[in-house]
């Protein structure tokens, strides 16, 4: 057996361990918040030792910022796959896209990210990482929204209205943290989709 062939299973195990840690970190943040989500707690949930966790992520900040970025990228990839089933361009598609975007901000991932954002407001070491992460995720989310909507951002107001869609989704995500107000959210989504469609087709 060559050295390369022997190394591959080990690399696969290392990647699998890293993935379990990232997914467990998001689950812990969503359920326990920043204060309750230590490296040891995440390692236990992922089924690995604390030493193994620190081998992949030397600091707590490394672990949780990487976790939110990883899971967000995974969710965006899954949403991109779902767009193949969207209706053709028109009002129905716009509403479906708004619903997709809102779902990104009303699940455990958003809850986890929110805990991280709040902690970053008072922890300088974490804040620097989160500002950079938010900039990256914000660009990716905006790019995805433009792609899904087929928006032409050279049209006056189109870019700002797409961004407003993301801001609206965040607001609905915050409202969803304490109570699930699904019916009201659905009405807001329908009305905003009409507003968005009117801007995009102008």
N, C-alpha and C positions, 0 to 999 in steps of 0.2 A: 504494500500500500504506500502511495507517495505521501510526502508531507502535506501537500495541498489537499489530497483526498481525506487525510486524517483530520485536517483542520476544519473542513467544511461542517461536519456535525457539531463541532464545538462552537463555530460561528453561528450556526442555526440556533443552538441552545441559548447563546448570548443574546441574540436578537429577540428570541421568545421571552427571555427573562426581562429584557428592557421593555418590551411591549406590555407584559403583565404589570410591571411597575407603573408605567404611564397610565394604564387604564385604572389600576387600583388607586392611584393618586387622585384622579378626577372623581372617582366614586367617593373617596374619603372626604375630599373638599366639599362635595355636594351634600354629604350627609352630616359631617362633623364640623365643618368650618375650618378656618385656618388654625385656630388654637388647638383643635382636637386632632389635627392631621400631622402627626410627627412622622419622621422617616421610619421609625420602628413600627408604627401603626400601619403604614402603607406596606412595608415589607411583609408584615404578618398577613395582611390581606392578599398580597400577591403570592404568598407561599414561598418566600425566599428569606435568607438571612439578612440582618441589617448590614453586615459587611458586604454582601453581594449588592445590596441597594446602593451603598456608598461607593462601591467600585464603579458602578454606572453613573451615579450622580453624587459627586463629592459633597455638595451642600443641599440643604433643604430647598433653597431658592432655585438651584439647578433643576431639581426634580419637578417641582410644581409648575414652573414656567414651561419646561419642556413638555409636561403632561398636557397642559391646556393647548399648547400649539399643536401637538401631535393629534389630539382628539378633534380639535377644530378642523385640521386639514383632512382627517378621515371623514368627518361629517360633510365637509364641502365636497369631497370626492363622491360620497354617496348621493348627495343632492344632485350633483352633475349627472350621475347615472340615471337618476329619477326623471331628469328633464326630457328624456327620450319619450316619456309617456304623456308629456304636457299637450294640451290642445294646440291647434295651429294659432298663429298670431291673431290677436283680437282681444275682446274684453274677457273672455273665459280664460285665456292664457294669462293675462295680466293678473287676474284674481288668483289663479293657481300659483303663480310665482310669488305673489305677496304672501300667500298661505305658507309656501315652502320657507320663505325667509323668516316669517314669524315663528315657525316651528323650530328654527335654529336657536331662537332666543327664549324658548319656553320649556326647555328640558333640563336635565341634570347638568349638561355641559355649561349652560349659561349660569346656573346656580353656583357651580364650582368656580367659574371665572369671576363671578361677582365677589365671592369670598376672597379671592386672590387680589382683586382690585381694591377692596376695602382695606385689606391688610397693607397694601402698598402705600396707602395714603399716610400711614404713620411710620413705615419702616423704609428708611432711605435706601438700603441695599436692595430691597425688593422693588422699590419704586422705579429705579433706573431700568431694571429688566422688564417691568410691566409696561412702561412707556414705549420701549422698543417693540415689545410683543404686540401691544395694542395697535401701534402704527402698522405693523406687518399684517395682523389679522383684519384691521380695518380696510387696508388696500385690497386684500384678497376677497373679502366679503363684497366690497363695492364692485370689483372686477366681475365677480360671479353674478351679482345682480344685473349689471349692465348686459352681460352675456345672456342670461336667462330671459331678460325682457326684450332683447334685441334693440336696446336704446341707442340712439344716435346722440352722443353728448355734445355734438356741435350745435344742436338746436338750443335756443335760449331757454334756460330753466331746467333742461333735462337732467344735467348732472346734479343740481341741487335737489331736484325732486327724487332722484334715485337715492341720494344720501338721506333725504328725509324719510324714505321708506325704511332704511336701516335704523334710523333713530327712533321711528315709530315702533319698530319691532322690539328694540331694547326696552322702550317704555312699557309695552305690553308684557314683556318678559318680567319686568319688575313687578307689575301689577299681579302677575300670576304666582309670585313667590308665596304669598300668604293664602290666597284663595284662587280657585280655578273658575274664572268667570268666562267660560267658553262661549256662551251665547252672545254676550256683549262684545267679546273679542271678534267673533265671526261677523257681527254687524260693522264693526270698525274696519275690518279687513275689506269687506265688500265696498264700503263707501270710499275707502282710500284707493282701492283698485280703480274705481271710476275716475277719481281725481288724477291718478297717475296716468291712466290711459288717455285722458283728455290732453295732458301735457305732452305725452310721447307722440301722439298722432298730429299734433299741431304743425 
